[in-house]
Amino acid sequence: NNNNNNNNNNNNIDQNQIIEIKDSETLNQIQLNNNNKTENLSENEIDSQNKNLDIEKPITVVNKQIELENNNNNNNNIENVKESPDQIQPKFTIDKSISLDDQSNLTKLSTKSSLTLTKSASISAKSSASSSKSSKSSKVSSSKSKKTTKSTKKSSKSSSRVPPRPHQQPYLNLGEGGVFKECASIEDINLAGMIRAKKTKMSNVGDKKDAYQMEDTNFTAWPFANNPSQSLFGIFDGHVDKNAAVAALTLVPLEFERQLAKLGSDEITNVATALRETFYSVDEQMLEYEYEGTTATIVFFWQTKSGRRFVQAANVGDSSVFLCRNKKAISLSKDHKVSCPDEQKRFKEAGLQLEGKSRINGLTVSRALGDHFPKQMNLGIIVEPFISEPYELDPTSDDLLILASDGLWDVISGQDAVDTALTNKNVESSSKQLLQLAVDSIKCTDNVTICVVAI
């Protein structure tokens, strides 16, 4: 290192400057930039410095240009050697031909010589470790990025496979001239009843652990298939878990819309074929539900171009529907329980030994969507729905319709439910009163879902 007076004294070199040392027998330069001026060390000077350090093997100083700052007085003497934070930090590398002792001596003697070595190999190692850590971090980040991408793709795939659910509307008022006048839906988990019955808690329900869950789902679709003259109602009561009921909530309306379009007539008076095909098709789409299932009850209202209004229902399981005609409850559904006489007759005709039994594979219902393990094992559970006759509606005789899960029907009969509903001024009050009757009863040990439709 030289100053502008060509002196070989380098006392002003900042000890924080790093000089890279490598094995080479060729002459290299230390270039000091002071106002774009550089000076070179001669070969003799390098040899002289090596001798002063008392190192047997030659040390070669690699060219390194050091940027120097001038002081405010334009003094030509080198006062400071500083590195810009934007510059790449030079590496410190010890010649591998130098012994460890020589390396130690070199470090100790560096302050007495014109060579200033301030960073040890350990710092280099630290830098290397930091680089390795950074590389690891980069890999982890890359891995997370891949997982995120994979998750996004999976989510995208899932969202494209599962169509949006039908809109759940707790209250609608269409007024006179509509396919129905008004409707109201209400539901309750019935926590007290589930505790009384010692129902099994489910793990990780939402953000809660070991909690009871709502296994009922329901929907009101109006206008149905973008037709204000059509409306579809549905209730699904899941068992074992709510997943099958949630799946049916999405699949049933979409499939029924497809099946309905096949009928292709503006003067439809019976949709039994579309209803039956819907149940079979949806059940095929739910093959993944081997040990879970759900009841399903759907009610279709429609009005023809000539102004005639009809209602027709279909169901599997024990979520029931009643039409109030001339103050009398008319059932539009049929309970499918293992203990029912008609189901017991079916079992016997199929050669199944279920006489006097009340459960199949732990289930009290004998028809359902899902439950494909007992279906494949031919244990008695089927998907064949009960389909009501189509009823042409007459506003002078038909007052309302009540659709509900078994949480209500375990407590009250269809006729009692109709009588209770008729005492109220509107469907909202009727649905609330019926719900209260259910959850207040010691007989009610399940979730409760109720829909009341004014005709």
C-alpha positions, 0 to 999 in steps of 0.5 A: 500500500502506497500513499501519494508520496510513494511511501511504503508505509501503510499505517492509515489502512483501515483494519476492517479492510479485507484482503484476499490471499490465495496460492499463486506464484505470479505477481499480483497488485494491490491497487489503491484508488485515490482520485482514480490513481493506483500504485503497484507493489513491486515483486521485491517489496512483496518478497520483502514483506513475506520475509518480514512475516517469517513465513517459509512458503510464499504468500501472494497478494491477489489484486484488489482495488480498494476504494478510498474516500478523500477528506473534506480538505482534499488531503492527498493522504489516505485517511480512511478506507471504507466499503460501501454497503452496496459493495460485495464483501470481499472473501478472506481465504487462507492459502491451503499450503500454509500450515495452521501455525503459520496462519496464526502467526500471519494473523498476529503479525498482520498489524505490524506489516503493511498487510492488514488481515482483520477477518478470520476463517471462522468469520468466513465459515460463519458467512458460509453457514449464513449462506447455507442457512439462507439457502435452506430458508430459500428451499423451505420457502420454495417448498412452502410455495409449492405446497401453497400452489398444490393447495391452491390447485387442489382447492381450485379443483375442488371448487370446480367439482362442487357447484354452489349450494342453493340459496337458503332463504329463511323467509319469502313472501310472494303474495297472491298469484305466486306459486305459493304465498309465503314460507318460513324456515327455522332450525335448532341444534337442540343441545338440551335434547342431545345431552339428555340422549347422551349423543356422541360429540363430534371432534373439531366442529368448526373452531370447537373441539368435542362439540355437538353438531347440527346434522340437519341441512335445508334449502328453499330454492325460488325461483327454481331453475330461474323460473318464478313459477317453480320452487323446490324445498328440501330437508336432509337429516344426516347420520354418523356425520353431517357430510352426506347431508351437506353433499345432498344439499348441493347435489339434489337441486342440481340433479332435479333441475336436469331431470325436470328439463327432460320432461320438456312440457309447459303443462306438466302435471306429474314429476314422479319420473324426475323425482325418482331419477334424481334420488337414484342419480344423486345416490350414485354421485355419493358413492364415497359415503360408505358409512355416512348417509342422510334422509332426504325429503323434497317438495316441488311447487309449480305453476303451469302456463294455464295457471294451475298449481301443483305440489308433489313430494318424494322422500327417503328416511323419516323427514316428513311433509304434510299438506293441510287440506280442509283443515286435515293433515294429508301426508305427502311422505312415508317414514322409512324406519326399520321397525315400520310394518311395510319395511319389515314386509320388504325385508322378509320378501328379500330373505333378510332376517330382520323381523322384530329388529329396529336397526340395520348396521346401527341405523334406524332408517331403512332408506337413505342417500349414502350408506353404501357399505350396508347397501353393497352388503345387501343388509336391507338399506335402499335408495328407492324413494316414496313419491306422493301423488301430485296435488293440484292446489286450491286456495279455498281448501289448501291452507299450508304445508309443513315440512320437518325433520324427525326432531319435530315428528318425534314429539307431535303428529302431523295433524297436531302440527297443522292445528298448531300452525293454523292458530297463528297469523303467519308462517313465521309465527307458526314455525317458531311455535312448532320449534318451541314445542319440539325443543321443550319436549323431553321426547325430542333428542335430535336436531330440529328443522321446520319449514312452513309454506302458506298456499 
